[in-house]
């Protein structure tokens, strides 16, 4: 396991501890790991996303959740 993969798991774990009522699939969508295509309701293929890109998306989403509404 790479350091980036460990960081991804740590971010997911922290988020899940703060949101224990969410199911795992909800967490994947809420943290922007699994995404919809902008032009349709289809799930976007994230096969070619690097671990670094995924980690950045997760961190950006966590910041968004912490911003006042």
Secondary structure as the mmCIF struct_conf table of DSSP 4:
data_model
#
loop_
_struct_conf.conf_type_id
_struct_conf.id
_struct_conf.beg_label_comp_id
_struct_conf.beg_label_asym_id
_struct_conf.beg_label_seq_id
_struct_conf.end_label_comp_id
_struct_conf.end_label_asym_id
_struct_conf.end_label_seq_id
HELX_RH_AL_P HELX_RH_AL_P1 UNK A 3 UNK A 18
TURN_TY1_P TURN_TY1_P1 UNK A 20 UNK A 21
BEND BEND1 UNK A 22 UNK A 22
HELX_RH_AL_P HELX_RH_AL_P2 UNK A 24 UNK A 30
TURN_TY1_P TURN_TY1_P2 UNK A 31 UNK A 32
BEND BEND2 UNK A 33 UNK A 34
STRN STRN1 UNK A 36 UNK A 36
TURN_TY1_P TURN_TY1_P3 UNK A 38 UNK A 39
BEND BEND3 UNK A 40 UNK A 42
STRN STRN2 UNK A 43 UNK A 43
HELX_LH_PP_P HELX_LH_PP_P1 UNK A 44 UNK A 45
TURN_TY1_P TURN_TY1_P4 UNK A 47 UNK A 48
HELX_RH_AL_P HELX_RH_AL_P3 UNK A 51 UNK A 66
BEND BEND4 UNK A 67 UNK A 67
#
